[in-house]
Amino acid sequence: MSLLLLDMKTVISLLVIGNICTIILISAYSYQYNNRTVWTFVLGKLLQVIAFTMLLLRDILPFTLSVFLSNTSLLIGTMIECIALLMLLKCLTTTVKRTVFIVTLIGLFSFYSAILFYNFENVRIAVISITIFTLIIFPVYSFYQNRKTSILQYIMLILYSAIALSLMFRAYNALFISTDVTLFAENRYQTLAFLTRFIEMLVGSIGFILLAKEQTDIELTRMAMLDELTNIYNRRAFIQRANALIATELKRKKQLSFIIFDIDRFKGINDTYGHDIGDYILREISQLITNTLPKDSIFGRYGGDEFVILVPNCNRDNAKQLAEALRMAVLHHPFQYISTACTLSLGVATTEVITTISLDGLYKNADKALYHAKENGRNQVYAMSF
């Protein structure tokens, strides 16, 4: 007997058992996290279990009821699974969600119309296959857009693309090839179609959980590296990135400039307007500086209102011009909630000897320059080379 001639009840039973096991494992894994995206995926799988169970019970239940319930559950379950994937990929905009709902409603309407007016199994299969194909196109496109993010997403793109192609082949087979397409017919086309669903259930579920973990790891890494208030590098992350950049620039024998600044009389702002306004000022300034800096710069918050910047391949004059541009950007920014101008004092240190330099040396010299800027009256740039 050919490997592609399997008992269809056995294949569908495996789909039911596999989906139930998937639901149990994913639920156990996700219970402590209460992740809305994962629970959405579980709901989609649960509806698909109902759908395949109704298919198995077709000989027991009234035929029309079995067909109606199984295919309705299958379409809605697939829609919810696709929504969960889009949520995970952060691609579920209001427009996309509305479009997915509309596609599902059109599919259901077409299927019910086929039952009422043209109740042939090949037509019903074609309608369901084309609708599911259309739904799967949404996550396929999102995986395609994000394929460079990770190898896992690239594999998921290939998997769901293969599923989409198999669905179109099933629809074509149902409409144009004279093959028995009744549910329990034993032929290679039927077996291939349901084996594809089995592979999607198995690999797709594993891939989803791995993607969810990947996204969690990315978020944890981001939280560990970024300052919670200003969303720029925290001290630890800045030191790591800066040391790596210094090592690279030393090999290239390029100059480095280090800028350190703080907000003039920031304690007075906190005392006068409150710490909420002080936090607002820190966030606004961080965003202003980020938008002004060259892309290859490293910008971080050392603590309180003290910020540091490392600029590669930058001499003293260019660093001083950059620091002045930062000072002016903050000086002329219309801050809300405060009636006085907000100003910066900036110290700049640039390496002249490019064979030996350390982050600690850069910081100490920039800090000396900042001290001179403060002593000279604040709201200014002081630059030095060493």
C-alpha positions in Angstrom: 0.0 0.0 0.0 1.3 3.5 -0.8 2.4 5.6 2.1 0.0 8.3 0.8 -3.0 6.0 1.2 -3.9 6.2 4.9 -7.1 5.6 6.7 -8.6 9.1 7.0 -10.4 8.5 10.3 -7.0 7.6 11.8 -5.4 10.8 10.3 -8.2 13.0 11.7 -8.1 11.2 15.1 -4.4 12.1 15.2 -5.3 15.7 14.4 -7.7 15.8 17.3 -5.3 14.1 19.8 -2.4 16.2 18.6 -4.3 19.5 19.0 -5.5 18.5 22.5 -1.9 17.7 23.5 -0.8 21.0 22.1 -3.5 22.9 24.0 -2.5 21.2 27.3 1.2 21.8 26.8 0.8 25.4 25.7 -1.6 26.1 28.6 0.7 24.6 31.1 3.7 26.5 29.7 1.8 29.8 29.6 -0.3 29.6 32.8 2.1 31.5 35.0 2.6 34.3 32.4 -1.1 35.0 31.5 -0.1 36.0 28.0 -3.1 37.2 26.0 -1.5 36.3 22.7 -0.8 32.7 23.7 -4.3 32.3 25.1 -5.7 33.6 21.8 -3.7 30.9 20.0 -5.0 28.3 22.4 -8.6 29.3 21.8 -8.0 29.0 18.0 -6.6 25.5 18.5 -9.6 24.5 20.7 -12.1 25.5 18.0 -10.1 23.4 15.5 -10.3 20.4 17.9 -14.1 20.9 17.9 -14.1 21.1 14.1 -12.1 17.8 13.6 -14.2 16.1 16.3 -17.3 17.0 14.4 -15.8 15.5 11.3 -15.1 12.2 13.1 -18.7 12.2 14.3 -20.2 12.7 10.9 -21.6 9.2 10.8 -23.4 9.7 14.1 -24.6 13.4 14.0 -27.1 14.6 11.4 -25.1 15.3 8.2 -26.0 18.9 7.8 -25.4 19.7 11.5 -22.0 18.0 11.3 -21.0 19.9 8.2 -22.2 23.2 9.6 -20.6 22.9 13.0 -17.3 21.5 11.9 -16.6 24.0 9.1 -17.8 27.0 11.1 -15.5 26.0 14.0 -12.6 25.3 11.6 -12.9 28.8 9.9 -13.3 30.7 13.2 -10.5 28.7 14.8 -8.2 29.4 11.9 -9.1 33.1 12.0 -8.2 33.3 15.7 -5.0 31.4 15.2 -4.0 33.9 12.5 -4.9 36.8 14.7 -2.7 35.3 17.5 0.2 35.0 15.0 -0.3 38.6 13.9 -0.5 39.7 17.6 2.8 37.9 18.2 4.4 39.6 15.2 3.0 43.0 16.3 1.2 43.4 12.9 -2.4 43.3 14.1 -3.5 46.9 13.3 -7.2 47.8 13.4 -7.4 47.7 9.6 -5.8 44.2 9.5 -8.1 42.9 12.2 -11.1 44.3 10.4 -10.0 42.8 7.1 -9.4 39.3 8.7 -13.0 39.5 10.2 -14.4 40.4 6.8 -12.6 37.6 5.0 -14.0 35.1 7.6 -17.5 36.5 7.3 -17.4 36.3 3.5 -16.1 32.7 3.8 -18.8 31.7 6.2 -21.5 33.3 4.0 -20.2 31.6 0.9 -20.1 28.3 2.7 -23.6 28.6 4.0 -24.8 29.7 0.6 -23.2 26.6 -0.9 -25.0 24.3 1.6 -28.4 26.0 0.8 -28.1 26.3 -3.0 -25.4 24.1 -4.4 -24.7 21.5 -1.8 -21.8 19.5 -3.4 -18.9 18.4 -1.3 -16.3 19.6 -3.8 -17.8 23.1 -3.8 -17.8 23.2 0.0 -14.2 22.0 0.2 -13.2 24.6 -2.3 -14.9 27.4 -0.4 -13.3 26.4 2.9 -9.9 25.9 1.4 -9.8 29.2 -0.4 -11.0 31.1 2.7 -8.4 29.5 4.9 -5.8 30.2 2.3 -6.8 33.8 2.3 -6.6 34.0 6.1 -3.1 32.4 6.2 -1.8 34.9 3.7 -2.0 37.6 6.5 0.6 35.9 8.8 2.6 34.7 5.7 3.0 38.3 4.6 3.9 39.4 8.1 6.5 36.6 8.3 7.9 37.8 4.9 8.1 41.3 6.2 10.0 40.2 9.3 12.0 37.3 7.8 15.3 39.0 8.5 14.6 39.3 12.2 15.4 35.6 13.0 16.0 32.2 11.3 12.9 31.0 13.2 10.6 33.5 11.5 12.1 32.5 8.2 11.3 28.9 8.9 7.7 29.8 9.9 7.4 31.8 6.6 8.3 28.6 4.7 6.0 26.4 6.7 2.9 28.6 6.4 3.6 29.3 2.7 3.7 25.5 2.1 0.4 25.2 4.0 -1.2 28.0 1.8 0.0 26.3 -1.4 -1.5 23.0 -0.3 -4.8 24.6 0.4 -4.9 26.1 -3.1 -4.0 22.7 -4.5 -6.8 21.1 -2.5 -9.3 23.7 -3.8 -8.1 23.1 -7.4 -8.3 19.4 -6.9 -11.9 19.7 -5.6 -13.1 21.8 -8.5 -11.1 20.6 -11.5 -9.7 17.1 -11.0 -12.0 14.2 -11.0 -10.9 12.7 -7.7 -13.1 11.5 -4.9 -13.1 14.3 -2.3 -15.6 12.9 0.2 -14.3 13.1 3.7 -13.2 9.6 4.3 -12.1 8.8 0.7 -8.7 7.1 0.7 -6.6 8.7 -2.0 -3.3 10.5 -2.1 -4.9 13.9 -2.5 -7.0 13.5 0.7 -4.2 12.1 2.7 -1.8 14.8 1.6 -4.3 17.5 2.6 -4.8 16.2 6.1 -1.2 15.3 6.6 -0.4 19.0 5.8 -2.9 20.0 8.5 -1.1 17.6 10.9 2.3 19.0 10.1 0.8 22.6 10.6 -0.6 21.5 13.9 2.7 20.0 15.1 5.3 22.3 13.7 3.1 25.4 13.8 2.4 25.0 17.5 6.0 24.4 18.4 7.0 27.4 16.2 4.5 29.6 17.9 5.8 28.9 21.4 9.4 29.3 20.3 8.4 32.7 18.7 6.6 33.7 21.9 9.8 32.8 23.9 11.9 34.7 21.3 9.8 37.8 21.7 10.0 37.5 25.5 13.8 37.2 25.4 14.0 40.2 23.1 11.9 42.2 25.5 13.9 41.1 28.6 17.1 42.0 26.8 15.6 45.4 25.9 14.5 46.0 29.5 18.0 45.0 30.8 19.8 47.4 28.4 17.5 50.5 28.4 16.9 53.0 31.1 13.2 52.6 32.2 12.4 56.4 32.2 14.2 57.7 29.2 14.3 54.6 26.9 18.0 55.1 26.1 21.0 52.9 27.2 21.3 52.5 31.0 24.8 52.8 32.6 25.6 49.1 32.4 24.6 48.8 28.7 26.4 52.0 27.8 29.6 50.8 29.3 29.4 47.5 27.4 28.7 49.1 24.1 31.2 51.9 24.6 34.0 49.5 25.4 33.3 47.5 22.3 33.3 50.7 20.2 36.5 51.9 21.7 38.3 48.6 20.9 37.1 48.9 17.3 38.2 52.5 16.9 41.6 51.8 18.4 42.2 49.1 15.7 41.2 51.6 13.1 43.3 54.3 14.7 40.4 56.8 14.7 39.8 59.6 17.2 37.0 59.3 19.7 35.1 62.1 21.5 33.2 61.7 24.7 30.5 64.2 25.8 29.1 64.4 29.3 26.3 66.7 30.2 23.7 67.4 32.9 20.7 69.8 33.3 21.5 73.1 34.9 19.8 73.5 38.3 17.8 70.3 37.8 17.2 70.0 41.5 15.5 73.4 41.5 13.1 72.1 38.7 12.2 69.1 40.9 11.7 71.2 44.0 9.6 73.8 42.2 7.5 71.7 39.8 7.7 68.2 41.3 9.4 65.0 40.3 6.8 64.1 37.7 7.7 67.3 35.8 11.4 66.5 36.3 10.8 63.0 34.8 9.1 64.7 31.9 12.1 67.0 31.3 14.4 64.0 31.3 12.3 62.1 28.8 12.0 65.2 26.5 15.7 65.9 26.6 16.6 62.3 25.9 14.4 62.3 22.8 15.8 65.6 21.6 19.4 64.4 22.0 18.6 61.1 20.3 17.1 62.9 17.3 20.2 65.2 17.0 23.0 62.7 17.4 24.8 60.9 14.5 23.5 57.3 14.1 26.8 55.7 15.1 26.9 57.5 18.5 26.2 55.7 21.8 24.0 57.6 24.2 23.2 56.6 27.7 22.0 57.8 31.1 24.6 57.4 33.9 22.2 58.3 36.6 20.0 61.2 37.8 20.3 64.0 35.2 23.8 63.0 34.1 24.1 61.7 30.5 27.0 60.5 28.4 27.7 60.2 24.7 30.5 58.4 22.8 31.0 59.6 19.2 33.4 57.5 17.0 35.7 59.0 14.3 35.1 62.5 15.7 37.8 65.2 16.3 37.7 68.0 18.9 36.2 70.7 16.6 33.4 68.4 15.3 32.6 67.2 18.8 32.4 70.8 20.1 30.1 71.7 17.2 27.9 68.7 18.0 27.8 69.5 21.7 26.8 73.1 20.9 24.0 71.8 18.6 22.7 69.7 21.5 22.8 72.7 23.8 20.9 74.9 21.4 18.3 72.2 20.7 17.4 72.0 24.4 17.7 75.7 25.0 15.1 76.5 22.3 12.8 73.6 22.9 9.3 74.7 24.2 9.0 72.6 27.3 5.6 72.3 28.8 4.7 72.8 32.5 7.7 75.0 33.3 8.0 78.8 32.9 11.8 79.0 32.8 14.3 77.9 30.1 16.0 74.6 30.4 19.7 74.6 29.8 22.6 72.1 29.6 26.2 72.3 30.5 28.4 70.0 28.4 32.0 68.8 28.8 33.8 67.3 25.7 36.9 65.2 25.8 38.7 64.1 22.6 41.5 61.6 22.2 44.7 62.9 20.6 46.8 59.7 21.4 44.9 56.9 19.6 47.0 54.0 20.6 45.9 53.7 24.3 42.6 54.9 25.6 40.0 53.6 28.0 36.4 54.5 28.7 37.4 55.5 32.2 40.0 57.9 30.8 37.5 59.5 28.5 34.9 59.9 31.2 37.4 61.5 33.7 38.6 64.1 31.1 35.0 64.9 30.0 34.0 65.3 33.6 36.8 67.8 34.1 35.6 69.7 31.0 32.0 69.7 32.4 33.4 71.1 35.7 34.9 74.0 33.8 31.6 74.6 31.9 29.8 74.8 35.3 32.5 77.1 36.8 32.3 79.4 33.8 28.6 80.1 34.3 26.7 77.0 33.0 24.7 76.7 29.7 27.8 76.3 27.7 30.2 73.8 26.1 33.8 73.3 27.3 36.0 71.1 25.1 39.5 69.7 25.8 41.9 67.2 24.2 44.2 64.7 25.9 
